[in-house]
C-alpha cells in the first residue's frame, strides 16, 4: 500500500513542482503533496484503494504502457487535470509517443461524442411522444 501511495504522490508532486505556478487555478499543485493524507480518517479504505490501484496498473494481460494510455484517455474523458498530467508523464515514461497518446485522446473524444449523440435517441423519443 505505502509503495503505491508513495509512487502516486511522487509522480503527482514532481509534475506540479515543475509547472509554472504564476497562473492561479482551482487545482492547486501544492494540494497534491497532501494526497497521502486522503486516508487519514479512513486508513483501511485508503489502503485498499492504493493496493487495488497498484495491482490494476501492474503488468498483466495488458502492458503497463497500454494501461497508461488507457489511463490517459480516461483522464481526458473525465476531464481531470491532475490525471491528464500524471498519465501523460506515465505514458511517456512507459515508452508511448505523442502520436499514440494523441490517438488515445481521440478515442476518448469519439466515445464521449458518441455518448452525447446516442442520448439524442432519448430526446427524439420524448419529443415524438409529446408531439403526438
Secondary structure, 3 states (H helix, E strand, C coil): CHHHHHHHHHHHHHHHHHCCCCCCCCCCHHHHHHHHHHHCCCHHHHHHHHHHHHHHCCCCCCCHHHHHHHHHHHHHHHCCHHHHHHHHHHHHHCCCCHHHHHHHHHHHHHHHHHHHHHHHHHHHHHHHHHHC
